[in-house]
Amino acid sequence: KRMVTVDVIGAGPRAVAGLLEHVGVKAEICPLEVVEKRLVDLKEYDVAFVSGMTVDLEAAAKALRLWRKSCGMSPIVAGGPMFYEYRKLIAFGYDIVVMGEAEPVIPSLIKCLKQNDITCLEKVKGIAYRGQQKTVSVTGLAPHATIKQLSIQHSAHVENYPLYWASRVYVEIVRGCSNFRRPSLKLADGRRCIHCPICFNPRTPLSARLRCPVGIPAGCGYCSVPATHGPARSRSREIIVREIRELVKRGVKRIVLSAPDVLDYQRDMLVYPEPLTDPCNPPANVDALERLLDDIFNIDEVSKGETYVMVENIKACLVDEEVAKLLGEYFRGTPVHLGVETGDPQHYRMLGRPGNLADVKRAVRLLSRYGMQVYVYFIYGLPGENLKTAKKTVELMEQLYRLGAEKVTAYRFTPLPGTAFENIEIKLTRASMMIKEKAQELNARAKKKLLGRKVFGIVAGFHKARRRLVVYPLPHGPVILTRGKKQLVGWLVEVRVTDIVSERMLEGTVVRKIKPIASHKAVEVALQVY
Ligand code: SF4
């Protein structure tokens, strides 16, 4: 992968490694780049677990080839969101695919692998595997992890990631999504919402929202989180704080509290034992969130500002004055992400989005007022998009920018497996281009505001094609390229932004060297890999 895109360490592989350790198996995590460079000896391992997104199938095939070359027919297991492509993974040569969340599956799977008996696999719920006659056997989808299983500690062994000292490390605080509304647009197979009272009647009991009579997957039509991970469940505060302490001790400088919605944190406890399937009611559990943030910001390095902690996604309908004030108190000057997707109120509702566009405007206004950098997200090419919806979207983008949004991003619609829109054909039209171009225009305007600004950053490596050092700004922002010697890699520096290189890159000049933050050995490995 390129230097500009490797600054993320996801929560998934650390969760699986933690689970393995929990059942007494020694586990290490390695990104594919490290395996490719032969910085680890695969022969030392008995089993490989490969985690990936649906776009990572090619990389998964590469990982499989490397494993087979070194370890012959030793078992290799695939998992993560790419599990929806289990037939392809097994056709590639994977032995087993974990079909959903790993927590309920790993303990019995490990028992089976230890017995080295293929017939044992049929009793492991939540896997697909290659049977004796090269057939694909499926034991069903994995059940969703319980709150107790979610609070098994994730591994903090991040040192095999060459850039762990500069990367954003995701620490999971909530699994699953509370949006159990559904899209009312016609699906690829002709199914359509019959407007029963389940999704939109606020009096529908929370557990009744789990099933749709016509089988439409829950959540926004383009998102697979509710179908894959179920309703939002929070991890325990003690475990989250312990995990962050461990990561900080190992030299991690940037931590993101990961959740489909950070404001769902412990909101599930307000409705327990019912599932949290309403995205907007009850309101955020501000007391629980404050206790968590208080504990995190009491960690020495975090309170001194040596390690940055950030949030990411939140739902607009849960943002009120109290929430914005709390977030501003802890995260002033750091980004917060709001998914908006369309600016047409009817289209918004038809996509299955939570809340409404008035919530979005209020959230942007309040969060900006309390010092947050608000990033808003749209999607072009969505089902139901037309010139009318695009025009309203462009208007809303401009409005949100004026209300204080610092970044407006438009992604191209991708029909993901497991979602309501999974087999819908992508059609990019003039309407789609209007949205895409508006986002580019607003971002160019926003980037101009950065010119001349001084920011702290970590020199993370060297961009070979551009012959420049790569600086990851703190706490987060577009990558900055700068002239300088390779000896500066691993240093904390202050940079002045001097130019805009592209949508994702800026140019800058180092104005101050502050201190080295990575060891010589860690820097050497990073330079070798990237
Ligand atoms: S999507 Fe399904 S559950 Fe929701 S209102 Fe329509 S028919 Fe009812």
Residues whose N, C-alpha, C, O or C-beta is under 5 A from the ligand:
A	BS01	SF4	R182 P183 C193 I194 H195 C196 I198 C199 R211 C212 P213 V214 I216
